[in-house]
Amino acid sequence: MKSSKVVNVCTLVLASCVVLVGCGSDKEDKTSEAVCNELPPLEVKDSYRVGFAQLWEDHGPWRDANTASMQDEAEKRGYELVFDPGTSSNPSEQVDRMKALIDAKVDAIFIAPHDESVLAPSVVAARRACIPTFLVDRAVDPDVARPGEDYVSYLASDFRREGEQAAEWLIEATKGKAKIIELEGTVGSSPGVQRKQGFDELIEKEPGMSILVSESADFNEDEGYEATLRLVKKYPTADVIYSHNDAMSFGVIRALEELGKVPGEDILVVSIDGTKKATQYILDGKIAVVVECNPKFGPIAFDTMEGYARGEKVALRISNVDRVFDITNAAEYLPEAY
Ligand code: AHR
């Protein structure tokens, strides 16, 4: 049974020699499973069994819209999406779900890694198991899992640019004067790291602006609420809260109102994502600006996978272009928000 699998995979490799492939028996490997030493090919088929290793979060609207987009697109194309939503934000739980997809021998894997370092070896393990893997939404450590060698492509927003867009809007709106509390996303996640880098670098150049404190609230509404209650008391001169996602911003608004502050008047809230609720908050004057992070990856993800199967050259990095919503355009955007 096992040896016939080896024959099948290697036949596939020989038939696809125009594609970059490295398949063969690895001397260190004691089993008779095929091992790919380079990017595995993907057979052109009418239907695929595709694994989706979504990261687990406490069900914010962004993550739900992202999952729904992948599920809808798979269904539209008649593909089976092998998807286990997970149970914990501990990245090792996602490592276990990646292993389950590899053991299930799916045709290809999409992964949104919770943590850049912890999930990188799982991407390498998928390549070794001859399963072409695509990163969606979040990156892995490129020194461990190499683009174009261990995974095919990384499809996501440009998180650093999102941080810059938030800073550019704020610098203009405040004429370069602000005292900022920054609520970061998940520690070690690509959006958490890069949204901070992009924002902080531009703010540091402004002599009238300072970041009073910057700490993680894990992209989570309740943590955003707790952190705001504590930090606004500790830093009473703060007049801006830059929150790395909408879910945390909902907690920020709750906390500010409980503290008797008027969001939008006493403290400006700067957010990232573009959910329906945050867009409505712009119209209500509670959120000043939202930088978009589009979660609807399904169509581009599956188009990219099919292009790869056909042997087309696939870019190592595919970026979404994100917009900025404030009171000037929120009403127009609202109907398409999620
Ligand atoms: O990786 C994208 C980010 O993850 C979204 O901004 C956020 O809402 C989610 O937690």
py3Dmol code that shows the C-alpha trace and the ligand (Angstrom):
import py3Dmol

protein = """\
ATOM      1  CA  MET A   1       0.000   0.000   0.000  1.00  0.00           C
ATOM      2  CA  LYS A   2       2.734   2.401   1.050  1.00  0.00           C
ATOM      3  CA  SER A   3       5.057   1.547  -1.795  1.00  0.00           C
ATOM      4  CA  SER A   4       2.283   2.039  -4.343  1.00  0.00           C
ATOM      5  CA  LYS A   5       1.875   5.570  -2.952  1.00  0.00           C
ATOM      6  CA  VAL A   6       5.590   6.189  -3.598  1.00  0.00           C
ATOM      7  CA  VAL A   7       5.231   4.988  -7.165  1.00  0.00           C
ATOM      8  CA  ASN A   8       2.197   7.216  -7.712  1.00  0.00           C
ATOM      9  CA  VAL A   9       3.826  10.349  -6.345  1.00  0.00           C
ATOM     10  CA  CYS A  10       7.035   9.821  -8.276  1.00  0.00           C
ATOM     11  CA  THR A  11       5.112   9.124 -11.469  1.00  0.00           C
ATOM     12  CA  LEU A  12       3.371  12.403 -10.943  1.00  0.00           C
ATOM     13  CA  VAL A  13       6.717  14.115 -10.480  1.00  0.00           C
ATOM     14  CA  LEU A  14       8.138  12.695 -13.706  1.00  0.00           C
ATOM     15  CA  ALA A  15       5.026  13.718 -15.611  1.00  0.00           C
ATOM     16  CA  SER A  16       5.402  17.267 -14.300  1.00  0.00           C
ATOM     17  CA  CYS A  17       9.044  17.908 -14.963  1.00  0.00           C
ATOM     18  CA  VAL A  18       8.367  21.426 -16.240  1.00  0.00           C
ATOM     19  CA  VAL A  19       7.456  22.372 -12.681  1.00  0.00           C
ATOM     20  CA  LEU A  20      10.129  22.766  -9.986  1.00  0.00           C
ATOM     21  CA  VAL A  21      10.061  19.442  -8.225  1.00  0.00           C
ATOM     22  CA  GLY A  22      12.294  17.474  -5.931  1.00  0.00           C
ATOM     23  CA  CYS A  23      10.835  14.205  -4.912  1.00  0.00           C
ATOM     24  CA  GLY A  24      12.548  11.043  -3.964  1.00  0.00           C
ATOM     25  CA  SER A  25      13.503   8.902  -1.046  1.00  0.00           C
ATOM     26  CA  ASP A  26      15.288  10.815   1.660  1.00  0.00           C
ATOM     27  CA  LYS A  27      18.157   8.680   3.023  1.00  0.00           C
ATOM     28  CA  GLU A  28      17.379   9.697   6.606  1.00  0.00           C
ATOM     29  CA  ASP A  29      13.753   8.764   6.221  1.00  0.00           C
ATOM     30  CA  LYS A  30      13.130   5.288   7.572  1.00  0.00           C
ATOM     31  CA  THR A  31       9.589   4.915   6.172  1.00  0.00           C
ATOM     32  CA  SER A  32       8.639   4.164   2.593  1.00  0.00           C
ATOM     33  CA  GLU A  33       6.591   7.389   2.294  1.00  0.00           C
ATOM     34  CA  ALA A  34       7.639   9.739  -0.521  1.00  0.00           C
ATOM     35  CA  VAL A  35       9.622  12.770   0.612  1.00  0.00           C
ATOM     36  CA  CYS A  36       9.807  15.974  -1.409  1.00  0.00           C
ATOM     37  CA  ASN A  37      12.995  17.938  -1.020  1.00  0.00           C
ATOM     38  CA  GLU A  38      11.697  20.848  -3.090  1.00  0.00           C
ATOM     39  CA  LEU A  39       8.341  22.425  -3.814  1.00  0.00           C
ATOM     40  CA  PRO A  40       5.911  19.604  -4.727  1.00  0.00           C
ATOM     41  CA  PRO A  41       3.769  19.893  -7.862  1.00  0.00           C
ATOM     42  CA  LEU A  42      -0.023  19.794  -7.890  1.00  0.00           C
ATOM     43  CA  GLU A  43      -1.878  17.629 -10.356  1.00  0.00           C
ATOM     44  CA  VAL A  44      -4.553  19.283 -12.534  1.00  0.00           C
ATOM     45  CA  LYS A  45      -7.838  17.710 -11.420  1.00  0.00           C
ATOM     46  CA  ASP A  46     -11.554  18.446 -11.612  1.00  0.00           C
ATOM     47  CA  SER A  47     -11.852  18.412  -7.869  1.00  0.00           C
ATOM     48  CA  TYR A  48      -9.449  18.742  -4.940  1.00  0.00           C
ATOM     49  CA  ARG A  49      -9.389  17.861  -1.245  1.00  0.00           C
ATOM     50  CA  VAL A  50      -7.879  20.975   0.257  1.00  0.00           C
ATOM     51  CA  GLY A  51      -6.881  21.418   3.902  1.00  0.00           C
ATOM     52  CA  PHE A  52      -7.474  24.737   5.623  1.00  0.00           C
ATOM     53  CA  ALA A  53      -5.511  25.255   8.846  1.00  0.00           C
ATOM     54  CA  GLN A  54      -7.216  28.401  10.086  1.00  0.00           C
ATOM     55  CA  LEU A  55      -5.832  29.947  13.257  1.00  0.00           C
ATOM     56  CA  TRP A  56      -8.193  29.885  16.229  1.00  0.00           C
ATOM     57  CA  GLU A  57      -9.504  33.149  17.600  1.00  0.00           C
ATOM     58  CA  ASP A  58     -12.316  34.106  19.892  1.00  0.00           C
ATOM     59  CA  HIS A  59     -14.647  34.513  16.919  1.00  0.00           C
ATOM     60  CA  GLY A  60     -14.216  38.091  15.804  1.00  0.00           C
ATOM     61  CA  PRO A  61     -16.104  39.127  12.643  1.00  0.00           C
ATOM     62  CA  TRP A  62     -12.862  39.337  10.639  1.00  0.00           C
ATOM     63  CA  ARG A  63     -11.894  35.704  11.237  1.00  0.00           C
ATOM     64  CA  ASP A  64     -15.456  34.495  10.621  1.00  0.00           C
ATOM     65  CA  ALA A  65     -15.621  36.379   7.292  1.00  0.00           C
ATOM     66  CA  ASN A  66     -12.236  34.942   6.325  1.00  0.00           C
ATOM     67  CA  THR A  67     -13.320  31.355   7.068  1.00  0.00           C
ATOM     68  CA  ALA A  68     -16.649  31.831   5.287  1.00  0.00           C
ATOM     69  CA  SER A  69     -14.879  33.149   2.168  1.00  0.00           C
ATOM     70  CA  MET A  70     -12.667  30.030   1.978  1.00  0.00           C
ATOM     71  CA  GLN A  71     -15.632  27.691   2.600  1.00  0.00           C
ATOM     72  CA  ASP A  72     -17.904  29.402   0.067  1.00  0.00           C
ATOM     73  CA  GLU A  73     -15.264  29.415  -2.642  1.00  0.00           C
ATOM     74  CA  ALA A  74     -14.400  25.728  -2.125  1.00  0.00           C
ATOM     75  CA  GLU A  75     -18.081  24.837  -2.356  1.00  0.00           C
ATOM     76  CA  LYS A  76     -18.561  26.974  -5.468  1.00  0.00           C
ATOM     77  CA  ARG A  77     -15.753  25.078  -7.204  1.00  0.00           C
ATOM     78  CA  GLY A  78     -16.939  21.657  -6.013  1.00  0.00           C
ATOM     79  CA  TYR A  79     -13.847  21.072  -3.854  1.00  0.00           C
ATOM     80  CA  GLU A  80     -13.791  19.425  -0.444  1.00  0.00           C
ATOM     81  CA  LEU A  81     -12.421  21.761   2.222  1.00  0.00           C
ATOM     82  CA  VAL A  82     -11.001  19.757   5.115  1.00  0.00           C
ATOM     83  CA  PHE A  83     -11.452  22.193   7.975  1.00  0.00           C
ATOM     84  CA  ASP A  84     -11.299  21.792  11.732  1.00  0.00           C
ATOM     85  CA  PRO A  85     -11.910  25.159  13.427  1.00  0.00           C
ATOM     86  CA  GLY A  86      -9.729  24.315  16.420  1.00  0.00           C
ATOM     87  CA  THR A  87     -10.243  24.918  20.093  1.00  0.00           C
ATOM     88  CA  SER A  88      -7.430  27.058  21.436  1.00  0.00           C
ATOM     89  CA  SER A  89      -5.289  30.084  20.653  1.00  0.00           C
ATOM     90  CA  ASN A  90      -2.247  28.110  21.766  1.00  0.00           C
ATOM     91  CA  PRO A  91      -0.259  27.807  18.498  1.00  0.00           C
ATOM     92  CA  SER A  92       0.739  24.228  19.331  1.00  0.00           C
ATOM     93  CA  GLU A  93      -2.910  23.238  18.849  1.00  0.00           C
ATOM     94  CA  GLN A  94      -2.667  24.561  15.264  1.00  0.00           C
ATOM     95  CA  VAL A  95       0.540  22.538  14.841  1.00  0.00           C
ATOM     96  CA  ASP A  96      -1.536  19.425  15.701  1.00  0.00           C
ATOM     97  CA  ARG A  97      -4.194  20.394  13.156  1.00  0.00           C
ATOM     98  CA  MET A  98      -1.502  20.836  10.467  1.00  0.00           C
ATOM     99  CA  LYS A  99      -0.199  17.357  11.302  1.00  0.00           C
ATOM    100  CA  ALA A 100      -3.725  15.949  10.943  1.00  0.00           C
ATOM    101  CA  LEU A 101      -4.008  17.511   7.455  1.00  0.00           C
ATOM    102  CA  ILE A 102      -0.634  16.075   6.455  1.00  0.00           C
ATOM    103  CA  ASP A 103      -1.645  12.638   7.774  1.00  0.00           C
ATOM    104  CA  ALA A 104      -4.927  12.927   5.831  1.00  0.00           C
ATOM    105  CA  LYS A 105      -2.827  13.413   2.637  1.00  0.00           C
ATOM    106  CA  VAL A 106      -4.885  16.320   1.342  1.00  0.00           C
ATOM    107  CA  ASP A 107      -3.977  17.604  -2.134  1.00  0.00           C
ATOM    108  CA  ALA A 108      -2.920  21.070  -0.934  1.00  0.00           C
ATOM    109  CA  ILE A 109      -2.985  23.138   2.265  1.00  0.00           C
ATOM    110  CA  PHE A 110      -3.906  26.728   3.028  1.00  0.00           C
ATOM    111  CA  ILE A 111      -2.634  27.874   6.409  1.00  0.00           C
ATOM    112  CA  ALA A 112      -3.148  31.112   8.359  1.00  0.00           C
ATOM    113  CA  PRO A 113      -0.396  30.685  10.961  1.00  0.00           C
ATOM    114  CA  HIS A 114      -1.130  32.021  14.437  1.00  0.00           C
ATOM    115  CA  ASP A 115       2.536  32.500  15.240  1.00  0.00           C
ATOM    116  CA  GLU A 116       5.367  33.111  12.753  1.00  0.00           C
ATOM    117  CA  SER A 117       7.913  30.875  14.518  1.00  0.00           C
ATOM    118  CA  VAL A 118       5.853  28.056  15.982  1.00  0.00           C
ATOM    119  CA  LEU A 119       4.079  27.138  12.726  1.00  0.00           C
ATOM    120  CA  ALA A 120       7.091  27.437  10.391  1.00  0.00           C
ATOM    121  CA  PRO A 121       8.258  23.811  10.902  1.00  0.00           C
ATOM    122  CA  SER A 122       4.721  22.585  10.073  1.00  0.00           C
ATOM    123  CA  VAL A 123       4.991  24.275   6.665  1.00  0.00           C
ATOM    124  CA  VAL A 124       8.310  22.497   6.093  1.00  0.00           C
ATOM    125  CA  ALA A 125       6.704  19.196   7.185  1.00  0.00           C
ATOM    126  CA  ALA A 126       3.926  19.650   4.591  1.00  0.00           C
ATOM    127  CA  ARG A 127       6.499  20.246   1.827  1.00  0.00           C
ATOM    128  CA  ARG A 128       8.426  17.134   2.897  1.00  0.00           C
ATOM    129  CA  ALA A 129       5.143  15.202   2.733  1.00  0.00           C
ATOM    130  CA  CYS A 130       4.753  16.438  -0.884  1.00  0.00           C
ATOM    131  CA  ILE A 131       1.762  18.678  -0.134  1.00  0.00           C
ATOM    132  CA  PRO A 132       1.930  22.124  -1.801  1.00  0.00           C
ATOM    133  CA  THR A 133       1.169  24.729   0.840  1.00  0.00           C
ATOM    134  CA  PHE A 134      -0.035  28.332   0.544  1.00  0.00           C
ATOM    135  CA  LEU A 135       0.115  30.883   3.369  1.00  0.00           C
ATOM    136  CA  VAL A 136      -3.019  33.008   3.647  1.00  0.00           C
ATOM    137  CA  ASP A 137      -3.357  36.086   5.826  1.00  0.00           C
ATOM    138  CA  ARG A 138      -0.274  35.510   7.983  1.00  0.00           C
ATOM    139  CA  ALA A 139       3.382  34.698   7.424  1.00  0.00           C
ATOM    140  CA  VAL A 140       5.901  32.281   8.916  1.00  0.00           C
ATOM    141  CA  ASP A 141       9.566  32.798   9.734  1.00  0.00           C
ATOM    142  CA  PRO A 142      11.198  32.862   6.250  1.00  0.00           C
ATOM    143  CA  ASP A 143      14.495  31.568   7.649  1.00  0.00           C
ATOM    144  CA  VAL A 144      12.764  28.316   8.593  1.00  0.00           C
ATOM    145  CA  ALA A 145      10.077  27.945   5.918  1.00  0.00           C
ATOM    146  CA  ARG A 146      11.415  29.469   2.704  1.00  0.00           C
ATOM    147  CA  PRO A 147       9.191  31.146   0.107  1.00  0.00           C
ATOM    148  CA  GLY A 148       9.155  29.240  -3.180  1.00  0.00           C
ATOM    149  CA  GLU A 149      10.952  26.298  -1.594  1.00  0.00           C
ATOM    150  CA  ASP A 150       8.816  25.220   1.350  1.00  0.00           C
ATOM    151  CA  TYR A 151       5.611  26.991   0.374  1.00  0.00           C
ATOM    152  CA  VAL A 152       4.246  28.207  -2.954  1.00  0.00           C
ATOM    153  CA  SER A 153       3.034  31.705  -2.156  1.00  0.00           C
ATOM    154  CA  TYR A 154       1.982  34.051   0.642  1.00  0.00           C
ATOM    155  CA  LEU A 155      -1.327  35.873   0.076  1.00  0.00           C
ATOM    156  CA  ALA A 156      -2.125  38.664   2.510  1.00  0.00           C
ATOM    157  CA  SER A 157      -2.548  42.322   3.214  1.00  0.00           C
ATOM    158  CA  ASP A 158       0.540  44.449   3.599  1.00  0.00           C
ATOM    159  CA  PHE A 159       0.369  44.836   7.383  1.00  0.00           C
ATOM    160  CA  ARG A 160       3.257  47.303   7.599  1.00  0.00           C
ATOM    161  CA  ARG A 161       1.521  49.491   5.035  1.00  0.00           C
ATOM    162  CA  GLU A 162      -1.697  49.305   7.101  1.00  0.00           C
ATOM    163  CA  GLY A 163       0.222  50.655  10.112  1.00  0.00           C
ATOM    164  CA  GLU A 164       1.649  53.441   7.945  1.00  0.00           C
ATOM    165  CA  GLN A 165      -1.811  54.305   6.585  1.00  0.00           C
ATOM    166  CA  ALA A 166      -3.129  54.602  10.161  1.00  0.00           C
ATOM    167  CA  ALA A 167      -0.212  56.887  11.092  1.00  0.00           C
ATOM    168  CA  GLU A 168      -0.534  59.035   7.947  1.00  0.00           C
ATOM    169  CA  TRP A 169      -4.228  59.623   8.607  1.00  0.00           C
ATOM    170  CA  LEU A 170      -3.580  60.473  12.274  1.00  0.00           C
ATOM    171  CA  ILE A 171      -0.694  62.851  11.557  1.00  0.00           C
ATOM    172  CA  GLU A 172      -2.879  64.800   9.165  1.00  0.00           C
ATOM    173  CA  ALA A 173      -6.002  64.765  11.368  1.00  0.00           C
ATOM    174  CA  THR A 174      -4.167  65.920  14.525  1.00  0.00           C
ATOM    175  CA  LYS A 175      -1.704  68.227  12.706  1.00  0.00           C
ATOM    176  CA  GLY A 176       1.087  66.212  14.265  1.00  0.00           C
ATOM    177  CA  LYS A 177       0.012  66.466  17.917  1.00  0.00           C
ATOM    178  CA  ALA A 178      -1.094  63.386  19.851  1.00  0.00           C
ATOM    179  CA  LYS A 179      -0.427  61.248  22.924  1.00  0.00           C
ATOM    180  CA  ILE A 180      -1.119  57.698  21.930  1.00  0.00           C
ATOM    181  CA  ILE A 181      -1.972  54.422  23.654  1.00  0.00           C
ATOM    182  CA  GLU A 182      -1.204  51.541  21.282  1.00  0.00           C
ATOM    183  CA  LEU A 183      -3.013  48.199  21.628  1.00  0.00           C
ATOM    184  CA  GLU A 184      -1.067  45.583  19.718  1.00  0.00           C
ATOM    185  CA  GLY A 185      -2.367  42.339  18.203  1.00  0.00           C
ATOM    186  CA  THR A 186      -1.167  38.864  19.093  1.00  0.00           C
ATOM    187  CA  VAL A 187       2.497  38.786  20.127  1.00  0.00           C
ATOM    188  CA  GLY A 188       4.598  37.073  17.451  1.00  0.00           C
ATOM    189  CA  SER A 189       1.890  37.317  14.748  1.00  0.00           C
ATOM    190  CA  SER A 190       2.739  39.052  11.463  1.00  0.00           C
ATOM    191  CA  PRO A 191      -0.037  41.690  11.709  1.00  0.00           C
ATOM    192  CA  GLY A 192       0.835  42.375  15.352  1.00  0.00           C
ATOM    193  CA  VAL A 193       4.511  42.882  14.569  1.00  0.00           C
ATOM    194  CA  GLN A 194       4.176  44.776  11.275  1.00  0.00           C
ATOM    195  CA  ARG A 195       1.254  47.066  12.126  1.00  0.00           C
ATOM    196  CA  LYS A 196       3.363  48.288  15.018  1.00  0.00           C
ATOM    197  CA  GLN A 197       6.495  48.761  12.902  1.00  0.00           C
ATOM    198  CA  GLY A 198       4.716  50.704  10.156  1.00  0.00           C
ATOM    199  CA  PHE A 199       2.856  52.980  12.587  1.00  0.00           C
ATOM    200  CA  ASP A 200       5.623  53.582  15.138  1.00  0.00           C
ATOM    201  CA  GLU A 201       8.231  54.490  12.525  1.00  0.00           C
ATOM    202  CA  LEU A 202       6.143  57.345  11.130  1.00  0.00           C
ATOM    203  CA  ILE A 203       4.998  58.598  14.554  1.00  0.00           C
ATOM    204  CA  GLU A 204       8.591  58.677  15.833  1.00  0.00           C
ATOM    205  CA  LYS A 205       9.424  61.250  13.144  1.00  0.00           C
ATOM    206  CA  GLU A 206       6.766  63.654  14.503  1.00  0.00           C
ATOM    207  CA  PRO A 207       8.099  65.811  17.359  1.00  0.00           C
ATOM    208  CA  GLY A 208       4.587  66.594  18.630  1.00  0.00           C
ATOM    209  CA  MET A 209       3.477  62.966  18.823  1.00  0.00           C
ATOM    210  CA  SER A 210       4.377  60.253  21.295  1.00  0.00           C
ATOM    211  CA  ILE A 211       3.383  56.686  22.049  1.00  0.00           C
ATOM    212  CA  LEU A 212       2.854  56.644  25.816  1.00  0.00           C
ATOM    213  CA  VAL A 213       2.508  52.879  26.067  1.00  0.00           C
ATOM    214  CA  SER A 214       2.234  49.944  23.694  1.00  0.00           C
ATOM    215  CA  GLU A 215       1.061  46.498  24.772  1.00  0.00           C
ATOM    216  CA  SER A 216      -0.728  43.454  23.376  1.00  0.00           C
ATOM    217  CA  ALA A 217      -4.447  42.807  23.810  1.00  0.00           C
ATOM    218  CA  ASP A 218      -4.237  39.709  21.580  1.00  0.00           C
ATOM    219  CA  PHE A 219      -6.694  40.927  18.888  1.00  0.00           C
ATOM    220  CA  ASN A 220      -9.415  40.218  21.454  1.00  0.00           C
ATOM    221  CA  GLU A 221     -12.370  42.402  22.428  1.00  0.00           C
ATOM    222  CA  ASP A 222     -12.373  41.619  26.148  1.00  0.00           C
ATOM    223  CA  GLU A 223      -8.609  42.130  26.413  1.00  0.00           C
ATOM    224  CA  GLY A 224      -8.996  45.450  24.571  1.00  0.00           C
ATOM    225  CA  TYR A 225     -11.644  46.434  27.117  1.00  0.00           C
ATOM    226  CA  GLU A 226      -9.520  45.466  30.161  1.00  0.00           C
ATOM    227  CA  ALA A 227      -6.387  47.135  28.789  1.00  0.00           C
ATOM    228  CA  THR A 228      -8.262  50.380  28.028  1.00  0.00           C
ATOM    229  CA  LEU A 229      -9.797  50.577  31.530  1.00  0.00           C
ATOM    230  CA  ARG A 230      -6.323  50.198  33.051  1.00  0.00           C
ATOM    231  CA  LEU A 231      -4.256  52.286  30.629  1.00  0.00           C
ATOM    232  CA  VAL A 232      -6.561  55.312  30.348  1.00  0.00           C
ATOM    233  CA  LYS A 233      -6.419  55.635  34.161  1.00  0.00           C
ATOM    234  CA  LYS A 234      -2.637  55.242  34.136  1.00  0.00           C
ATOM    235  CA  TYR A 235      -2.065  57.671  31.221  1.00  0.00           C
ATOM    236  CA  PRO A 236      -4.719  60.380  31.718  1.00  0.00           C
ATOM    237  CA  THR A 237      -3.203  62.689  29.067  1.00  0.00           C
ATOM    238  CA  ALA A 238      -3.775  60.145  26.264  1.00  0.00           C
ATOM    239  CA  ASP A 239      -5.954  61.507  23.466  1.00  0.00           C
ATOM    240  CA  VAL A 240      -5.632  58.701  20.890  1.00  0.00           C
ATOM    241  CA  ILE A 241      -5.961  54.904  21.077  1.00  0.00           C
ATOM    242  CA  TYR A 242      -4.471  53.054  18.122  1.00  0.00           C
ATOM    243  CA  SER A 243      -5.901  49.542  18.209  1.00  0.00           C
ATOM    244  CA  HIS A 244      -4.528  46.923  15.792  1.00  0.00           C
ATOM    245  CA  ASN A 245      -7.978  45.475  14.970  1.00  0.00           C
ATOM    246  CA  ASP A 246     -11.704  46.171  15.139  1.00  0.00           C
ATOM    247  CA  ALA A 247     -12.452  43.519  17.762  1.00  0.00           C
ATOM    248  CA  MET A 248     -10.125  45.239  20.255  1.00  0.00           C
ATOM    249  CA  SER A 249     -11.610  48.614  19.264  1.00  0.00           C
ATOM    250  CA  PHE A 250     -15.075  47.397  20.293  1.00  0.00           C
ATOM    251  CA  GLY A 251     -13.614  46.724  23.756  1.00  0.00           C
ATOM    252  CA  VAL A 252     -11.936  50.149  23.696  1.00  0.00           C
ATOM    253  CA  ILE A 253     -15.287  51.898  23.022  1.00  0.00           C
ATOM    254  CA  ARG A 254     -17.023  49.925  25.795  1.00  0.00           C
ATOM    255  CA  ALA A 255     -14.292  50.846  28.292  1.00  0.00           C
ATOM    256  CA  LEU A 256     -14.179  54.527  27.314  1.00  0.00           C
ATOM    257  CA  GLU A 257     -17.945  54.868  27.718  1.00  0.00           C
ATOM    258  CA  GLU A 258     -17.779  53.128  31.089  1.00  0.00           C
ATOM    259  CA  LEU A 259     -15.056  55.588  32.149  1.00  0.00           C
ATOM    260  CA  GLY A 260     -17.327  58.489  31.197  1.00  0.00           C
ATOM    261  CA  LYS A 261     -15.205  59.476  28.187  1.00  0.00           C
ATOM    262  CA  VAL A 262     -16.707  60.343  24.831  1.00  0.00           C
ATOM    263  CA  PRO A 263     -14.988  58.366  22.064  1.00  0.00           C
ATOM    264  CA  GLY A 264     -14.335  60.681  19.136  1.00  0.00           C
ATOM    265  CA  GLU A 265     -14.267  63.771  21.376  1.00  0.00           C
ATOM    266  CA  ASP A 266     -12.073  63.003  24.418  1.00  0.00           C
ATOM    267  CA  ILE A 267     -10.141  60.226  22.722  1.00  0.00           C
ATOM    268  CA  LEU A 268      -9.797  59.401  19.003  1.00  0.00           C
ATOM    269  CA  VAL A 269      -9.950  55.690  18.179  1.00  0.00           C
ATOM    270  CA  VAL A 270      -7.890  54.471  15.211  1.00  0.00           C
ATOM    271  CA  SER A 271      -8.634  50.915  14.092  1.00  0.00           C
ATOM    272  CA  ILE A 272      -7.842  48.306  11.419  1.00  0.00           C
ATOM    273  CA  ASP A 273     -10.111  45.784   9.591  1.00  0.00           C
ATOM    274  CA  GLY A 274     -13.334  47.280   8.155  1.00  0.00           C
ATOM    275  CA  THR A 275     -16.114  45.286   9.839  1.00  0.00           C
ATOM    276  CA  LYS A 276     -19.731  46.459   9.581  1.00  0.00           C
ATOM    277  CA  LYS A 277     -19.854  47.347  13.275  1.00  0.00           C
ATOM    278  CA  ALA A 278     -16.684  49.465  13.107  1.00  0.00           C
ATOM    279  CA  THR A 279     -17.952  51.204   9.965  1.00  0.00           C
ATOM    280  CA  GLN A 280     -21.207  52.035  11.752  1.00  0.00           C
ATOM    281  CA  TYR A 281     -19.105  53.368  14.660  1.00  0.00           C
ATOM    282  CA  ILE A 282     -17.392  55.759  12.219  1.00  0.00           C
ATOM    283  CA  LEU A 283     -20.818  57.039  11.173  1.00  0.00           C
ATOM    284  CA  ASP A 284     -21.771  57.365  14.873  1.00  0.00           C
ATOM    285  CA  GLY A 285     -18.592  59.370  15.541  1.00  0.00           C
ATOM    286  CA  LYS A 286     -17.122  56.746  17.927  1.00  0.00           C
ATOM    287  CA  ILE A 287     -14.272  55.535  15.697  1.00  0.00           C
ATOM    288  CA  ALA A 288     -12.258  58.135  13.777  1.00  0.00           C
ATOM    289  CA  VAL A 289     -10.717  55.933  11.090  1.00  0.00           C
ATOM    290  CA  VAL A 290     -10.481  52.297  10.050  1.00  0.00           C
ATOM    291  CA  VAL A 291      -7.728  51.030   7.751  1.00  0.00           C
ATOM    292  CA  GLU A 292      -9.059  48.140   5.725  1.00  0.00           C
ATOM    293  CA  CYS A 293      -7.758  44.576   6.027  1.00  0.00           C
ATOM    294  CA  ASN A 294      -9.777  42.561   3.521  1.00  0.00           C
ATOM    295  CA  PRO A 295     -10.608  39.037   4.824  1.00  0.00           C
ATOM    296  CA  LYS A 296     -12.194  37.690   1.613  1.00  0.00           C
ATOM    297  CA  PHE A 297      -9.345  35.553   0.345  1.00  0.00           C
ATOM    298  CA  GLY A 298     -11.329  32.622  -1.064  1.00  0.00           C
ATOM    299  CA  PRO A 299     -11.378  33.558  -4.782  1.00  0.00           C
ATOM    300  CA  ILE A 300      -7.716  34.636  -5.040  1.00  0.00           C
ATOM    301  CA  ALA A 301      -6.542  31.708  -2.896  1.00  0.00           C
ATOM    302  CA  PHE A 302      -8.174  29.062  -5.087  1.00  0.00           C
ATOM    303  CA  ASP A 303      -7.285  30.878  -8.347  1.00  0.00           C
ATOM    304  CA  THR A 304      -3.646  30.861  -7.199  1.00  0.00           C
ATOM    305  CA  MET A 305      -3.778  27.160  -6.347  1.00  0.00           C
ATOM    306  CA  GLU A 306      -5.284  26.275  -9.728  1.00  0.00           C
ATOM    307  CA  GLY A 307      -2.725  28.431 -11.558  1.00  0.00           C
ATOM    308  CA  TYR A 308       0.040  26.590  -9.729  1.00  0.00           C
ATOM    309  CA  ALA A 309      -1.464  23.236 -10.761  1.00  0.00           C
ATOM    310  CA  ARG A 310      -1.429  24.383 -14.410  1.00  0.00           C
ATOM    311  CA  GLY A 311       2.274  25.161 -14.081  1.00  0.00           C
ATOM    312  CA  GLU A 312       1.852  28.948 -14.254  1.00  0.00           C
ATOM    313  CA  LYS A 313       4.456  31.114 -12.563  1.00  0.00           C
ATOM    314  CA  VAL A 314       3.011  32.077  -9.182  1.00  0.00           C
ATOM    315  CA  ALA A 315       4.266  35.192  -7.363  1.00  0.00           C
ATOM    316  CA  LEU A 316       5.858  34.412  -4.008  1.00  0.00           C
ATOM    317  CA  ARG A 317       3.929  37.285  -2.440  1.00  0.00           C
ATOM    318  CA  ILE A 318       0.420  38.362  -3.432  1.00  0.00           C
ATOM    319  CA  SER A 319      -0.743  41.529  -1.637  1.00  0.00           C
ATOM    320  CA  ASN A 320      -4.204  42.992  -1.144  1.00  0.00           C
ATOM    321  CA  VAL A 321      -4.517  46.730  -1.586  1.00  0.00           C
ATOM    322  CA  ASP A 322      -6.335  48.153   1.444  1.00  0.00           C
ATOM    323  CA  ARG A 323      -8.419  51.322   1.637  1.00  0.00           C
ATOM    324  CA  VAL A 324      -8.912  53.845   4.442  1.00  0.00           C
ATOM    325  CA  PHE A 325     -12.411  54.606   5.784  1.00  0.00           C
ATOM    326  CA  ASP A 326     -13.375  57.702   7.732  1.00  0.00           C
ATOM    327  CA  ILE A 327     -16.410  59.958   7.914  1.00  0.00           C
ATOM    328  CA  THR A 328     -15.903  61.006   4.279  1.00  0.00           C
ATOM    329  CA  ASN A 329     -16.521  57.532   2.776  1.00  0.00           C
ATOM    330  CA  ALA A 330     -17.847  55.165   5.503  1.00  0.00           C
ATOM    331  CA  ALA A 331     -21.485  55.409   4.349  1.00  0.00           C
ATOM    332  CA  GLU A 332     -20.495  54.394   0.830  1.00  0.00           C
ATOM    333  CA  TYR A 333     -18.476  51.413   2.119  1.00  0.00           C
ATOM    334  CA  LEU A 334     -21.066  50.208   4.687  1.00  0.00           C
ATOM    335  CA  PRO A 335     -23.148  47.976   2.330  1.00  0.00           C
ATOM    336  CA  GLU A 336     -20.099  45.875   1.392  1.00  0.00           C
ATOM    337  CA  ALA A 337     -18.735  45.654   4.961  1.00  0.00           C
ATOM    338  CA  TYR A 338     -19.020  42.289   6.760  1.00  0.00           C
TER     339      TYR A 338
END
"""
ligand_1 = """\
10
AHR
O -4.419 38.676 10.413
C -5.466 39.564 10.247
C -5.943 40.053 11.574
O -6.319 38.971 12.369
C -7.176 40.928 11.536
O -6.877 42.282 11.570
C -7.810 40.629 12.821
O -9.080 41.110 13.066
C -7.532 39.218 13.057
O -7.447 38.967 14.370
"""
view = py3Dmol.view(width=600, height=400)
view.addModel(protein, "pdb")
view.setStyle({"model": 0}, {"cartoon": {"style": "trace"}})
view.addModel(ligand_1, "xyz")
view.setStyle({"model": 1}, {"stick": {}})
view.zoomTo()
view.show()
